[in-house]
């Protein structure tokens, strides 16, 4: 079982990213996934989170993730808004981060105790490929680099979710992020 926690701010597509990820593993990888979004605070700029639980077997629980295997941070400013991205993490928890700065990746890894970090500038890639500051497609490309899901499954799920025109742009942004992902 893999437990994932996505953090970001309202307007970035955090909940959409988890829905697309769930579709990618459920429809294209013969795995099971549930998405557990946190509603009630969804306003642009406010901290938002959403969880995914995935497994090779049917999932019989439906709850928030309290001990994530992977933490995905779509906007590093959530830390400045008193969000503890390291809550419940273990030594093996992976951080997937939207930043183009190795220094920022190292800083957050050190601050919260992450030993493995994957990062790329998903915001810049989103603006370049889709023309909007909505980094959900590119961050899924960074997540694919961890090996939890294939980039091909992410691309197909993005096209399914957004339709042909917007989906193709998002799929290309995911692929670009996947190829530009750095690991530390």
Secondary structure as GFF3:
##gff-version 3
##sequence-region A 1 184
A	DSSP	beta_strand	2	9	.	.	.	ID=ss1
A	DSSP	alpha_helix	14	28	.	.	.	ID=ss2
A	DSSP	beta_strand	32	37	.	.	.	ID=ss3
A	DSSP	beta_strand	47	55	.	.	.	ID=ss4
A	DSSP	beta_strand	70	73	.	.	.	ID=ss5
A	DSSP	three_ten_helix	76	81	.	.	.	ID=ss6
A	DSSP	beta_strand	94	98	.	.	.	ID=ss7
A	DSSP	alpha_helix	102	112	.	.	.	ID=ss8
A	DSSP	beta_strand	116	120	.	.	.	ID=ss9
A	DSSP	alpha_helix	122	130	.	.	.	ID=ss10
A	DSSP	alpha_helix	136	144	.	.	.	ID=ss11
A	DSSP	alpha_helix	151	162	.	.	.	ID=ss12
A	DSSP	alpha_helix	164	180	.	.	.	ID=ss13
A	DSSP	beta_strand	182	183	.	.	.	ID=ss14
###
